[in-house]
Amino acid sequence: MQIPADSVADYISKIPEERQEVFKKLFDTVNDNLPKGFQEGVSYGMIGWNVPLETYPAGYHCTPGSALPFMGLASQKNFIAFYHMGMYAHPELLDWFVAEYPKHSKRKLDMGKSCVRFKKPEDIPFELIAEVSKKMTVEDWISIYESQLKK
């Protein structure tokens, strides 16, 4: 489910009202803890943080001419999704997150390749999201991304 929006504020305003406050808190948690250099915006039908083309002119290989995606948040029909491409591409970060998750949540981790799904907003481990948001700089992400492209 994509939410058509022109800005972060527009996206959040279109989320069901009962979910807006927790979604905004999750957005702020990521935004306040992400290393400098990532650019927020709306792309792929969700809120995202990318490496801007000014920093990485090569951009995203799947969509030439677009910024390199890194993290995202989406409000889906039955859950809130937190996407972290760094966990998908960097096994050590993924292993750390999986090991830390039970220390921050009583719920079983519901995770795909880069997507963590939160079905109940009250179960979002904000402290863990803050920690994982800090763990990768723009330079780290570009280096990991490029190493994966060469495989």
C-alpha positions as CSV (number, residue, x, y, z in Angstrom):
1,M,0.0,0.0,0.0
2,Q,1.6,3.2,-1.1
3,I,0.5,6.6,0.2
4,P,0.8,9.3,-2.5
5,A,2.5,12.3,-0.9
6,D,4.7,15.3,-1.8
7,S,6.5,15.7,1.5
8,V,7.0,14.0,4.8
9,A,4.3,16.2,6.5
10,D,1.9,15.3,3.7
11,Y,2.7,11.6,4.0
12,I,2.1,11.6,7.8
13,S,-1.1,13.6,7.4
14,K,-2.5,10.8,5.2
15,I,-1.8,8.0,7.8
16,P,-4.8,6.9,9.8
17,E,-5.2,9.3,12.7
18,E,-4.8,6.7,15.4
19,R,-1.3,5.8,14.0
20,Q,0.0,9.3,13.3
21,E,1.5,10.1,16.7
22,V,3.5,6.9,16.9
23,F,4.6,7.1,13.3
24,K,5.8,10.7,13.8
25,K,7.7,9.5,16.9
26,L,9.4,6.7,14.8
27,F,10.2,9.3,12.1
28,D,11.8,11.6,14.7
29,T,13.7,8.7,16.3
30,V,15.3,7.9,12.9
31,N,15.8,11.5,11.8
32,D,17.3,12.6,15.1
33,N,19.8,9.7,15.2
34,L,20.9,9.3,11.6
35,P,24.4,10.5,10.8
36,K,24.7,13.7,8.8
37,G,24.6,13.5,5.1
38,F,21.4,11.5,4.5
39,Q,18.5,13.4,2.9
40,E,14.9,12.8,3.9
41,G,12.1,12.8,1.5
42,V,9.3,10.7,0.0
43,S,10.1,8.1,-2.6
44,Y,8.8,4.6,-3.5
45,G,5.5,5.5,-1.8
46,M,7.1,5.9,1.7
47,I,9.2,8.3,3.7
48,G,12.9,7.6,3.1
49,W,16.4,8.7,3.7
50,N,18.8,8.6,0.8
51,V,22.3,9.5,-0.2
52,P,21.8,12.6,-2.4
53,L,23.1,12.7,-5.9
54,E,25.4,15.6,-4.9
55,T,27.2,13.2,-2.6
56,Y,27.0,10.1,-4.7
57,P,26.5,11.1,-8.4
58,A,26.3,7.4,-9.5
59,G,23.0,7.1,-7.7
60,Y,20.9,4.0,-7.4
61,H,21.7,1.4,-10.1
62,C,18.1,0.1,-10.3
63,T,16.8,3.6,-11.0
64,P,19.4,5.6,-12.9
65,G,19.5,9.3,-12.0
66,S,17.9,8.8,-8.6
67,A,19.4,9.1,-5.1
68,L,20.8,6.0,-3.4
69,P,18.1,4.7,-0.9
70,F,19.1,3.8,2.6
71,M,16.3,3.7,5.1
72,G,12.5,4.1,4.9
73,L,9.3,4.1,6.9
74,A,5.9,3.1,5.6
75,S,2.4,2.8,7.0
76,Q,0.9,-0.3,5.6
77,K,-2.6,-1.6,6.1
78,N,-1.8,-3.9,9.0
79,F,1.6,-2.7,10.2
80,I,4.3,0.0,10.3
81,A,7.3,-1.0,8.2
82,F,10.9,0.1,9.0
83,Y,13.3,-0.5,6.2
84,H,17.1,-0.5,6.6
85,M,19.1,-1.4,3.5
86,G,22.3,-1.4,5.6
87,M,21.0,-4.5,7.5
88,Y,20.2,-6.2,4.3
89,A,23.7,-5.6,2.8
90,H,25.8,-5.8,5.9
91,P,25.4,-9.2,7.7
92,E,27.2,-8.0,10.9
93,L,24.7,-5.2,11.4
94,L,21.8,-7.6,10.8
95,D,23.3,-10.1,13.3
96,W,23.7,-7.3,15.9
97,F,20.1,-6.1,15.4
98,V,18.6,-9.6,15.6
99,A,20.6,-10.3,18.8
100,E,19.6,-6.9,20.4
101,Y,15.9,-7.1,19.5
102,P,14.8,-9.4,22.3
103,K,16.4,-7.1,24.8
104,H,14.1,-4.3,23.6
105,S,10.9,-6.1,22.8
106,K,8.7,-9.0,24.2
107,R,7.4,-9.6,20.7
108,K,9.0,-12.0,18.2
109,L,11.0,-10.2,15.5
110,D,8.9,-9.9,12.3
111,M,11.5,-9.2,9.6
112,G,12.1,-9.6,5.9
113,K,15.3,-8.9,4.1
114,S,15.5,-5.2,5.0
115,C,12.0,-4.7,6.5
116,V,11.0,-4.9,10.1
117,R,7.2,-5.0,10.6
118,F,5.5,-3.6,13.7
119,K,1.9,-4.7,14.0
120,K,1.3,-3.0,17.3
121,P,2.6,0.5,17.6
122,E,3.1,0.1,21.3
123,D,5.6,-2.6,20.6
124,I,8.1,-0.4,18.6
125,P,11.5,-0.5,20.3
126,F,12.3,3.1,19.8
127,E,15.7,2.9,21.7
128,L,16.8,0.1,19.4
129,I,15.7,2.0,16.3
130,A,17.7,5.0,17.5
131,E,20.8,2.8,18.0
132,V,20.6,1.1,14.6
133,S,20.0,4.5,13.0
134,K,23.4,5.7,14.3
135,K,25.5,2.8,13.2
136,M,26.1,3.6,9.5
137,T,27.4,6.8,8.0
138,V,26.9,7.9,4.4
139,E,30.5,6.9,3.6
140,D,29.9,3.4,5.2
141,W,26.7,2.9,3.2
142,I,28.3,3.9,-0.1
143,S,31.3,1.6,0.5
144,I,29.0,-1.4,1.4
145,Y,26.7,-0.6,-1.5
146,E,29.6,-0.5,-4.0
147,S,31.1,-3.7,-2.6
148,Q,27.8,-5.5,-3.1
149,L,27.5,-4.2,-6.7
150,K,30.9,-5.8,-7.6
151,K,29.8,-9.3,-6.5
